[in-house]
Amino acid sequence: GNGRINCIAFDPIDPDIIWVGSPSGGLWKTIDGGDTWTTNTDNLPVIGISSIVIHPANNQIMYIATGDGDGADTYSIGILKSTDGGNSWNTTGLNHNVSQSKRINKLLINPRNPDSIVAATNTGISISPDGGITWTSTLIGRMRDVEFKPNNPSVIFAALDASSGASKIYRSANGGAGWGI
């Protein structure tokens, strides 16, 4: 009876803190390994959450992708950032209106450079080098997923959604600055 969950993230410092995001029910947090859950995102303009990333060394810094990237139950207003462990949220440089029908499917935080954030969206791959202040679109297309190569975050793989015509896997060997198939 809990509905659909889009994403799960574990706190990198305290394994009993777990975050889940739902397509139209907000961001939920447990501090006791999943026994009880709370939310404080009911008053956000959009309460759908499609991805969560947490700074690997400072669990007070978090990013959420708003909206429902999977089923488009709710469209995105962009990426929100918290610097107080999820107690409050602020817009980043990647923001838009719900009427623009944008979706964000996945966020990544670079483990070697945590100010570098990657977003897979329905319009492409966008990268922020400065903790979400500015964003650059580096690949165009309806991107479904994105992942760093293990032990080498300079290499990024991105998946083009099949609804774009044909599924493709793109690879970047330079942190997302350039892409090849």
Helices and strands as residue ranges (DSSP letters): E 7-10, E 18-22, E 26-30, E 38-39, E 49-54, E 62-66, E 78-82, E 90-95, G 98-100, E 104-109, E 117-121, E 124-128, E 136-140, E 143-149, E 152-160, G 162-164, E 168-172
